[in-house]
Amino acid sequence: MRKLYIIVLVLIVISCDSEVNKKKKESVRETPAMNTEIDNKVASLLSEMTLEEKVGQMTQITLDVVTKGDNQFSSAQPYELDSALVHKAIHTYKVGSILNTPGVPLSRQDWYKTIKTFQDEAAKTPRQIPIIYGIDAIHGVNYTIGATLFPQQIGLAATFNKDLVREAAKISAYETRASSIPWNFSPVLGLGRNPLWPRLWETFGEDVYLGKTMGVAMVEGYQGTLGDPNTVASCMKHYLGYSVPLSGKDRTPAWIPERELRQYFLPAFKEAVDAGSVTLMINSGEINGVPVHASKFLLTDVLRGELGFQGIAVTDWADINYLHTRHKVAETIKDAIKISVNAGIDMSMVPHDFEFSELLVELVKEGSVSEETINDAVSRILKVKMQLGLFENPVTDPKKYPDFGSKKFAEVSKKAALESFTLLKNNNNILPIAEKSKILVTGPTANTMRSLNGGWSYNWQGSEADNYAKDKNTIADAFTKSGNTTFIQGVSFDGENNINEAVKAAKQSDVILLCLGENSYTETPGNINSILLPKDQIELTKALAKTGKKIILVLLEGRPIIFNEIEPLVDAVYMGYLPGNYGADALVDLLFGLENPSGRLPINYPKHPHAFVNYNHKHSDNIAVPNYYESDYDQQYEFGDGLSYTSFKYSDLSLSATQMTQDGSIKVSVKVTNTGNRKGKEAVLLFVSDLYASITPEVRALKGYEKIALNAGESKVVSFTITKDELSFVNESLETIAESGEFEISIGDLKKKFELK
């Protein structure tokens, strides 16, 4: 009887366990990385660790905490580690991660010495767990002297070239490891849909499809085969909805309905998780009144449950403390730690003290945070360290990276800049200009590396770019070296004004290269109250226009600064974004016709300050009533705009079928011909329109793109495959569905319809 009872009990347990596992599988997707040898090693190591050691692994401090200086907020210069503080961090508080720079970029050798010091100390601890060092190498290794800097993400998006983005990320990973750093806080996967936001340039633009495909390419480039000494851990950021604060100002509240959150902001993270990204950084702001660092729904239910993310979720800078001091959802710092850890964070970017460690230990001992929660977080941290090979090779030697800062890497950066520059206006084919043209270069962005690189360049705000990139060309440098060029500043960001001198020089020139835009910035220091072009830049333009000389406007800016007042006064417009250290060299080649522009806008460029409308807007965003009023959808330039010095003709758009089932697909093909007299590249964009739906459909949405190169007279057939994934949307019940009905494909000026059954 007892045996029968045991058998029945076992069967009940098995049955219950089966149901639990079934439900678990429904919410957490199993991946090949589960139940591996690494998982067993993690479990074994975790079983030996004390609570204090575990909490230490969850603690990330900034480098300034362990350097010599007046306080933990800044390092003395020249920079030097404080051995007593290093010992305190690693041995007393058992810190698992360090980040950042000492306020200045370092040489590879200095990075090696710094990180080797940390790893040597970690090797003396009982568990010998290596430190994981993190850095914001967002457009190349911008905190290492001599590294290759690329265009910022918005410029990379303008290339519409995934292969080029992947290659740039691969080079950045190589040079990051050449700096002995294994963890890169990139890519940004938010959508740049608010032109005011000071980090728009860190995104891949406003489109979901472009953002998620570019994001995957960057993750693949960074991570490669994780564990290879040429690769780094990528970090998806900032999860979730950070990029669209209602005010447009950094870290201010966002109001995003859940349906919109799922349709527009979640897909890029889902795709990056599926691509294997192993870490994620959390949004500093709040959505619908809930700080994301306090949202168990977003950090556990959605991120872990729905997306199946198994990696590290790290906070952004001091964001747990901000639950108390800024968001006011926690009465004390201790409450803030309890809320965020229980919500699902794994690692706290504290970053200036050890209070997180001390208070979290107290919370576990009090029972406010379970040790199981701690174990889950630490397991994920240890696993990433093992995946990176840090236990076997905690610090990489810069001598083993001979291609660091090489000419071949610089050529890739210049190529990226060439393909990013977007020609938006070319009246009477003024461009390219004749080689013998006498040029006046003028404007506030003409003679500074800050406007070429933007923020996160040599230091946080990019303010030291002119000092550390002295061997690179500003636009004034590059054109002066090309010959027959005069440079007059005209106006500057410091308020200096010599417009009269610029006008005088313009009268002696054939063409004016007018360089306008923004100085470098990022995050809160980049907040603005007006998105209009500054008055002094407008005055300079108007004064130059009175000379009657041809004006080529080059915009170097991180967001679309409105210039409608002067747009009619210029003959050509190049959008340069933030093209990096080789942007000026690329511009010379483009203006003289040595290269052909192929960039396209990854955003709508607004014409008016209170009329921000995304390209994939709803039909009701553009209302017109006959006999009463016309529509007022009026952009300066639209998403996907971009001219060339040659011409391309689209023809023979064909669909493999006119009807498609839910589990079927349709092949879309189009012929593209270079009908001009010079070779060029063309980004072929495919848009889909859902003609009628239960949720008001978008006018159109990008669902495919491919960059091709064509010689004069050459043709190519470009093909895309459409499945229900490209036709899906999130409905009122928050389900992702593809509804039966009629759809329209558009490529160039060609359109075809088909039906989903």
N, C-alpha and C positions, 0 to 999 in steps of 0.2 A: 504493500500500500504506500509506504514511504517512497519507494522507487517511482511508483506511478505519479505520486504528487510532485516529485522533483522533475520528472519528465514533462508533466503538464506545465509546471512553473517555467521550465526552460523554454518550452514552446511559446508560452505567453510572452516571455522576455524577448525571444527572437522576433516574434510577430510585432511587438511594440517597437523594437529597435529598427525593424524593417520599415515601419511607418515613419519613424523619426528620420531615418536616413532618406526615405523617399521624399519627405518634406524638405529635408536639408538640401537634397539634390535639386529640388525645384527652385530653391532660393540661392544656393551657392554652387556655381558651376565647377565641376572638377576639372583640373588642368593636369597636363603631363608632369608638372612640377610637384604635384602632391605625392606624398608617400615615397619620396626618393631617398637616396642615401643621405643627402643633405638634411632632410627632415629628421632622420634618425640621429644624426650627429647633433642637430639642434636640440632635440629632446634630451639627449644624454647630457649635453652641456648645461641645459637649463635646470636639470634635476640637481646639479651640484651647486648652483648659484644661491647666494643669500638674497634676501629681499633688497638689501641696500645695493647689491651688485646689479640686480634687475632694474631697479629704479634709475641707477646710474646710466644704464644703457639707453634709457628713455630721455636722457638729458642731453641737450645740445647747447653749447656755449659759444660765444663769439671769441675770436682770437685775442681781442683786446683784454679779455679777462686774465690772460696768462702772460701778458707782456709787461715790460717796464714802462711806467708812466705815472701820471698823477692820480689816475683813477681807472676803473674798469671800463670806462666809456671811450677811451682813446689811448693810442699807443704813443710813447715818446718816439721821436725821430732823431737819429737813425733807429730803426726798429730792432728790438732785442727781446728774446724770451726771458722771463723771470723763472728760474729753475724752481724756486720755492712754490710759486703759484702753479706751475705745471704739475709739481708733485701733489699739491693740494687737490687739484682738479681730478687727476687720474687715480691717485691712491686713496685720498680721503673720500671724495665724492664719486669716484669710479665712473667718471663721465665717459659716455660712449661715442660722442660725436662733437666735432668742432667745425666752425665755418668761418668764412669771411676773410678779409684782408686787414692789415694794420693801417688802413687809410691810404696806402700807396700800393702800386703794383710791385711785385717782387720778381727777381730773376729766377730762372728755373733752379739754379743752385741754392738760392735762399729758400725756395719752397721745399726743396729736397731736405735741406738741413732742418727746417721747421718740422716737417711731418715725420721725418726720421726720429727726431727728438721725442715726439709724442708716441710713436710706435715703440721706440725703445723702452719708454716708461711703461707703456701698456704691457709689454712683454715681461715686466718684472712683477706684475700683479698675479694673484693666485690662479686666475682662469686664463690669463694671457690673451684676452680678447682685444683685437686691434681696434683702434679708433677708425671711424669712417669720417673723412673730411669732405665737406661740401663747399661748393662755390657757384656763383652766378656767372657762368661762362656762356652768356646768352647769344652772342654773335661772334664766336671765337673766344679764345681764352683771354678775355679783356683785362684780367688782373695779372698777367704774366708779361714781362717786358720782352718784346720781340716776337710775340705770337701773331698769328694771322687773324685779322679782324675782317668779318664779312658784313654785308648789308644786314641791317636789323630785320626781324621777322616780317614786318610789313613789306619790305622790299623784296625779300625772298618769295613772298606770296605773289608779288607782281610778276615774277618770272613765269608763273604757271608751269614750272618745270620741277617735278618731284625728284627726278634723278639728280638734278643739280643741288637741290636742298639736302638730299640724302648724302651726297658727297661732301657738302659743306659741314654737315654734322659729323661725318666720319673723320674729317680733318680736325675738327674741334675736339673730338674725343681723343684722338692721337695726341694733340698738343696739351690737352688737360692731363693726360697720364704722363706726358713728358714733364709736367709740372708736379708730378707725384700725387695728384688729386684724383680720386676715383668716382666722385659723385658730382653731377652737374645739375643745378636747379633750372632745367629747361626740358621741354618747350612750354611756352604759354599756349594753352588751348582754349582760352576765352575768346569770345567774338567781339571784334571792334565795331560795335553798332551805335556807340555814342561818340560823336566827333570831339566833344569837349574833353573826354577822359584822357588824362596825361600818360596813360600807358597803352593807348591804342596802337602805337608803333611796335609794341612788343607782341602783338597778335598777328595772325595770318589774315586779318581783314574781317569782313562782316559776314561771310558766307559759311554755312554749315559744312557743305561738301568740300569746299576748298580747305577749310580749317582742319577737318578731320583727316583728309588725305595727306596734306602737308605735315600734319602732326605725326602721323604714322611714319612717313618718310624720315622725319627727324629722329624719332625714337629708334628706328632701324639703324640709322647712321650712327647714333651715339652708342647703342648697345651691341650691335653686331652679334657675335657669339659671346655672351656675357661671361666674363672670366678671362677672356683674352686680354693681355696687358695693354692692348691698344684701344680698349673700349671702356666706357664709363656707365654707371647707372644713370638713366634719365630720370627726370622728375616732372610729372605732369602738373601744371599749375594754371590757374588757382581754382581749385575745386570748391565751389561751383557758383557761377553767376556773378563773379567778381567784376566783370568788365562793363557792366551796364548800370552803374549807380544812377539813380534818378536825377541827381543834381549835375552829374558829369564830373564831380570831384572825387578824388581818390578816397577809397575806404568809407564812403558815405552810403546810406541805405539804398538797397535795390528792392524794387517791388516787381516780382516776376511770378505770374500765375504758374501753377505746377505744370499745366499742359504745355506752356511755352518753355518752361525749364527743361522739360523732357524732349520737346521737339527740336529746340535750337541749341541748348547749352550742354546737354548730356552726351550727345552722339560722339563728339570728339574724344571725350574721356573713355567712352565705351570702346571705341576703335583702338585707342592707345593701350588700354588694358588688354584687349585681345591681341595686340601686337607684342605684348610682353613687358611693357614698362613696369619697373619694379618699385618706384616710389612716386609719391604724390604730395603736393603742398596744398594746404587748405586756404580758402578764401578768407581774407582778413575782415570782410564786411559782414553785413547781415542781409538776409532775404526775408521779406514779409515780416519783419520784426524779430526774427530769430537769427542770432549770430551763427554762422556756419560752424564755428568751433564748439558750439553748444548743441548742435543738431544731431541727435542720434538717428533721426530719420535719414538724413543725407549721408552721414558718416558710417553708419552701420547697415541700416535697412537697404539703402540704395547702393552705396559703394561696395559693401561686402556681399550683401544678399543678391542684388540684381545684377551688378556688374561682375561679381566674382573676383574682385581685386584682392590679391593675397599679399601685396607688398606693404611698404612702410607709408603711413600717413603722418607727415610732419607738419607742425604748425608753421605759420609765418611768424615774423619778428614780433616777439612779446605778446602774441595774440591771446594767450590764456589769461595773462594779467589784464588785458583789455576787456575781458568779460566783466571784470570788476570796475576798472577805472574809466572805461569808455562806454561800453554797452549797458552797464548797470543791471546785468541779469544775475550777478553774484555779489553777495554782501561783503565777502572777503576774498582775498587771493586764494585761500584754502578752498573756499566754495567753488571758485572758478576752476581750480585744478580738478576737483571732484566731478564737476559737470562735464568738463572736456574729456577727461580720461574715460568716464563712463559713456560718453557719447561716441567715442571710438578713435581718439588720437593715439598714435603710437609713440611719437617723439615730440618733445617740446623744444622749440627754438626759443630758449628762455629769455634773452641770451646772456644777461649781464651778471647773474648771481646763481646761487645754489639753492634758493628757496624752494624751487619746484621739487628738488630731490627730498629735502627735509620734510616738506608738508605732505608729499605723496606717501612717504613711509608712514607718517602718522595716520593718514587716511586708511591705509591698508590695515594697520594694526587696530584701528577703531572699527573696522568692518564697513566703512563707507565706500571703499573700492575693494572689490574682491581680488585675491591673488590670482585667480583664474584670468581675470581681465589683464592683469600685469603680465602673466605668462604668455597670453596671446600676443600682446604687443611686442614683448621681448623676443619671442620666437620669430616674428617677422623681421625684426632688426637683425638678429643673428643670421637668419637665412640669407638676407641680402649681402651681408658681409662675407658669408661663405660663397655665395654665387660669384662675387667679385674676386674671389681668391685671396682675400686679405689675410686669412690665417696663414697661408703658405707664403705670400709675398706682400707684406703689409705696406711697403713703400717701393715705388718704381724709380729706377735710376735714370736721370735725364740723359746720361751718356748713351743710353740704348735707343735714343730717339733722334737719329741723325737728320731726319727730314723736318724737324721743328723749324718754323719760320722760313721754310725753303722757298725758292723761286717758283717751283711747281705748285706749291700751295697758294702763293700769291696770285698765280695765273687763274686758279679756280675762283678766288675772291673777286678778281677783276671781271671774270666771266659772269659771275653772279650779279655784279654791279651793272655790267653791260645789258644783261637781260632784264634787269629790274627797271631801269630808266624807262619812263612811260611818256611817249610823245602824244600830247593832248591837242595840240593846235599847230598847224604849219601852213599859214596863209600863203598862197601863191608859191608853195614849195620853196620857201626861203631857205629851208634846210635840205641838204647839208650846205654849209657855206664854203666859199672858195678858199683854197689854201693860202692865197696871198692877201686875204681880207685883213684890214686893219681893225683890231678889236679893242673896245673898251670893256674891261671887266670891272663891275661895280656892285655894291650892295653889301649888307651886313653879313651874309653867309659866304662871301667870296673868298675870304682869307683866314679861315679858321677850320681846324680839324674837328672842332666841337659839333658843328652843324653837319659834317659828313658822317660822324659816328653816333651822335646822340648820347643818352645816358648809359650807365653801365659800361663806360669806356675809360679804363685806367683808374677811375674812381667812381663812386656811386652816381654823381651827377654829371660825369663826363667833363668836369671843369679843368682837368689836367691833360686833356688830349693834345693840346698844342705843345706841351712840354715833352710828352712821351712819344709823340708821333712826328718829331721834328724831321725825320728822314723821309716822311711821306709828303705828297703834294697837296696843298690846298688848291682850289680852283684857280686862284690867281697865280700860284706857282706853276701849275701845269700848263696854263695858256701862255704865261710869260716865257717858259722854256720852249714852247712851240714856235715862238717868234711873232713879231709885229703886234704885240699886245701892250696896252697900258692899263695899269690898275690904279683906280681911285676909289677909296672906300665909299664915298657918298654919304651914308649914314652907318652908324654902328649900334650894337646892342647896349653900349655904354652911354648913349645919348650924344656922341660926337657927330657933328654935322658939317660936311663940306660939299653940299649939293652943288653949289655954284662951280666949284672946281671940277666936279664930275660932268656937269653940263658943258663946260669949256672943252674938256677932253673929248666929249661925245661928238662935238662939232668937227673934230679932226679925225673921226673914226668912220669906218664903213658900216660897222654893226656894233650894237651894244649887247653885251652878255650881262643881264641883270639878275643878280643872285639874291633872292629874298627868302623869307621863312623864319625859322626859329633857332634860338640857341639851344644847347643841350639841357635836358632835364629828365627826371623820372619821378614817379610816385607823387606824394603830396606837394613837394616844391614845384611841380609842374602844373598845379591847379591854376585855371584861368577863369576870369569873369566875362571875357569877351573872346569870341573866336574870329573876330575881324582882323585883317591885316593891320598892323600898327600904322598910325598916322604918318610917321616919318618915312616909312617905306612907300606909302601912297604918294607923299609929296615928292619923293625922289623920282618915282615912276612918271608922274605927271610932268615934272620939269624936263626929264629926258625925252618924253614923247614930243614936246614942243620943238625939239631939234629936227624932227622929221626923219631921224635915222631909224633903221630897222631895229626892233628890240626883240631879243630872245630871252624869255623869262625862264629861269631855272628855280624851282621850288625845292628847298631842302627843309623838310619839316616832318614832325612825327605824327601830325594829325592834319586834316584838311582845313587850313586857314583860309577863310573866305576873302576873295580878292575881286569880287564882281565889279567893283568901282573902276578897276584899272584893266580888267581883262580885255576890253575892246581896244586898249591902247597898245597892246603888244602883238607882235606878228607870229610868234611861236611860243609854245609852253611845253616845258619838260618837267614832269614830276619826278624828282630824284629820291624822295623819301629820305632815308638815312643810309647812304650806299656804302659806308665803310671807308677804310684807309685807301682804297684804290678807286674810289668813286670819281675823283677829279680826273684821273688818267682815263677812265672809261668815258667820261664826258667829252674829253678832247677827241677821242676816236669817233664818237658819235657825231659831234658837230661838224667835223671835217669829212664825214662820210666814209671813214675807214671801217666803221661798223654800222650795222643797221639796227635801229631800235625794235624791240619786240615785247616790251613790257605791257601789261594791261592793269587797269585799276582794280585792286581787290576790295574797293569800297565805293560807295556813292560819294561824289565830291559835291557838297552842298553849295548852293548859290546864295542862300539867304540864312541869316542867323537863327531864325525861329522856324525853320522848315526842314528839319532833319527827317528824311524818309529813306528807309533802306530799299535796295533795288528789288528785293523780293517782297514788296509790300502787298497789302490787300487791295482789291479793286476799289474798295470804298475809301482808300487813301487818296484817290484821284477822282473825286466826284465832279461831274459836269451835268448841268441841266439845260437842255436846249432852250434858247430864247431868254434865259435868265443869267447864267454865268458859265464860264469855261473852267476846265480843270486847272488846278494851280500846282500840279506836280512839275517842278521846275528846278532841275539840278544843273550845276555848272558843267559837270561831267558825270557819266554813269559808270557803274560797275562794269568791268569788261572793256571799257574804252581804251584805245591805244592804237596809234598810227604807225606806219612804216614808211621808209623811203621808196619801197616798191609797192605793188598792188597785188591783192589776192582775190581770186574769184572762186566762189563756192558753187558747185553744181552737182547734179545727179544724186540728190538726197534720196535715199531709199530705205525702206523698212523690210525686214525679212517676212513680216506678216502684218496684217491689219487688225488682227485680234490676238489676244494673249490671255492665257489662263493664269490662275494665281500661282501655280508652281512652274510656269513656263518662263520664256524670255523672248526678247525681240532684238535682233541685230540691226543696228543703225549704221549706215555707211554714207559718207559724203566725199566727193572729189574736191580737192583743193588745188588750185593752179596758181603759180606765180606768174602773173601777167605783166609784170614790170620788167625793167632792164638790169636789175641787180639781184643778187641772192639775198635771202632774208629768212627769218624765222617767224612762224605764226602759231599763236596759241589758239587751237580750235576748241571752242566752248559749246557744249551741248546743254540746252535748257529744256525743262519739262514744265508744261502747264496742265494742271488738273482743272478741267473746264467747269465741273460742278462737283461739290462735295458737301458732306454734312457739317463740316467745319469750313468757314469761309476760306477758299483756297487762295494761295499766293498768285500773283500775276504770272510769275515764272520762277523757277529755281534751278540753279546749276546742278547738274547730275553727271557731268563728265567733262574732261578736258584732256588735251594732248598737245604737247609742243612739238612742232615739226620744222625741219629746215628744207628749203626748196631753192634750187638754182633758178635763174631767170628762165622762164618757159617750162619749168618742170611741174609735173602734177603728181599728187599722191592721194590714195584713197585712205581715209581715216575711218576706223570702225569703233563702235561702242556697243556694249551689251546692256540692255535695260531689263531688270527683273522687278518683282514687286517691291523690293527694298527701295528702289528709286522712286516709287509711286506712293510710298506709305506716308502717313501722318499720324499724329496722336489725336485721338478723338475725345469727345466730351467725357467719356468714362476712363480716360487716361490709358487707353489701349492703343498700341501701334498697329494700324490696319491699312490695307490697300483696298479701297472701295471700287466696286465695279463701275464702269463708266468710260467716258471719252477723255482722251489725253492728247496733247499736242507737243510734238518735238520741234524745236527750233534750233538751227545752226546757221550762223550768219543771217542772211535775209531769207533763208529757206524754211519752210514749215511742212510738216506732215502729221496727220492724225491717226490714232489707232484706238482700239477699244480693249479695256480690261474686262474679262468676263467674270 
